[in-house]
Amino acid sequence: MISAAIILFAIAAAGGLILAAHVLRGHFAPWALSVLHALLGAAGLILLILALAQGAASQPVLVGFILLLIAALGGFFLVSFHARKRLPPKAVVIVHALVAVIGFLTLLSVVL
């Protein structure tokens, strides 16, 4: 289950790079890609919740989950800008990405 979550987060991260590139260049991110990015991230979080609920997950999985949950909350904040037709602050995009990458790498350390 953790490996499946890592795969989902990796695919979401690829989309996230495209989204971030748009925003950092001063353009709106494509809405469809934003939704796909969010759905993949949410599916990964659900898989982590299931792994944690089964008690089979280690402490790094919990730490990775918490970091990715924080990143998801940052993602909701970013979506609020898009919904108001405003570009989000570039610093928020960068922090969102960094927290997500650290959470992802924490999870990846469990399977490597």
C-alpha positions as CSV (number, residue, x, y, z in Angstrom):
1,M,0.0,0.0,0.0
2,I,2.8,2.4,0.8
3,S,4.5,1.6,-2.5
4,A,1.3,2.4,-4.4
5,A,1.0,5.7,-2.5
6,I,4.6,6.5,-3.5
7,I,3.8,5.9,-7.1
8,L,0.7,8.1,-6.9
9,F,2.7,10.9,-5.3
10,A,5.5,10.6,-7.9
11,I,2.9,11.0,-10.7
12,A,1.3,13.9,-8.8
13,A,4.8,15.5,-8.4
14,A,5.4,15.4,-12.1
15,G,2.2,17.3,-12.7
16,G,3.2,19.6,-9.8
17,L,6.4,20.6,-11.6
18,I,4.3,21.7,-14.6
19,L,1.9,23.6,-12.4
20,A,4.7,25.3,-10.5
21,A,6.5,26.2,-13.7
22,H,3.3,28.0,-14.9
23,V,2.9,30.0,-11.7
24,L,6.5,30.9,-11.4
25,R,6.4,32.3,-14.9
26,G,3.4,34.4,-14.0
27,H,0.7,32.3,-15.7
28,F,-2.3,30.5,-14.3
29,A,-1.8,26.7,-14.0
30,P,-4.1,24.6,-16.2
31,W,-7.2,23.8,-14.1
32,A,-7.5,20.2,-15.4
33,L,-3.9,19.4,-14.4
34,S,-4.5,21.1,-11.0
35,V,-7.5,18.8,-10.4
36,L,-5.6,15.7,-11.5
37,H,-2.7,16.7,-9.2
38,A,-5.0,17.1,-6.3
39,L,-6.8,13.8,-6.9
40,L,-3.6,11.8,-7.2
41,G,-2.3,13.4,-4.0
42,A,-5.6,12.7,-2.2
43,A,-5.6,9.1,-3.3
44,G,-2.0,8.8,-2.0
45,L,-3.0,10.3,1.3
46,I,-5.9,7.8,1.6
47,L,-3.6,4.9,1.0
48,L,-1.3,6.2,3.7
49,I,-4.3,6.6,6.1
50,L,-5.2,3.0,5.4
51,A,-1.6,1.8,6.0
52,L,-1.5,3.8,9.3
53,A,-4.9,2.5,10.4
54,Q,-3.7,-1.1,9.9
55,G,-0.8,-0.5,12.2
56,A,1.7,-1.8,9.7
57,A,3.3,1.6,9.0
58,S,6.6,2.8,10.6
59,Q,7.3,6.1,12.1
60,P,8.8,7.5,8.9
61,V,5.5,6.7,7.2
62,L,3.7,8.8,9.8
63,V,6.1,11.7,9.4
64,G,5.8,11.5,5.6
65,F,2.0,11.4,5.9
66,I,2.0,14.5,8.2
67,L,4.3,16.4,5.8
68,L,2.2,15.5,2.8
69,L,-1.0,16.4,4.7
70,I,0.6,19.9,5.4
71,A,1.5,20.1,1.7
72,A,-2.1,19.3,0.8
73,L,-3.4,22.1,3.1
74,G,-1.0,24.4,1.3
75,G,-2.5,23.1,-2.0
76,F,-6.0,24.1,-0.9
77,F,-4.6,27.5,-0.1
78,L,-3.1,27.7,-3.6
79,V,-6.5,26.7,-5.1
80,S,-8.2,29.5,-3.3
81,F,-6.1,31.9,-5.3
82,H,-6.9,30.2,-8.6
83,A,-10.6,30.3,-7.7
84,R,-10.4,34.1,-7.1
85,K,-8.6,34.5,-10.4
86,R,-5.4,35.7,-8.8
87,L,-1.9,34.2,-9.1
88,P,-0.7,32.8,-5.8
89,P,2.5,34.1,-4.2
90,K,5.5,32.3,-5.6
91,A,6.9,31.8,-2.1
92,V,3.8,29.7,-1.2
93,V,4.2,27.6,-4.3
94,I,7.8,26.9,-3.4
95,V,7.0,26.1,0.2
96,H,4.2,23.8,-0.9
97,A,6.6,22.0,-3.3
98,L,9.4,21.7,-0.7
99,V,7.2,20.3,2.0
100,A,5.7,17.8,-0.5
101,V,9.2,16.7,-1.7
102,I,10.4,16.2,1.9
103,G,7.3,14.2,2.7
104,F,7.8,12.1,-0.5
105,L,11.5,11.5,0.2
106,T,10.6,10.5,3.8
107,L,8.2,7.9,2.4
108,L,10.6,6.8,-0.2
109,S,13.2,6.1,2.4
110,V,10.9,3.5,3.9
111,V,10.9,1.3,0.7
112,L,14.6,1.8,-0.3
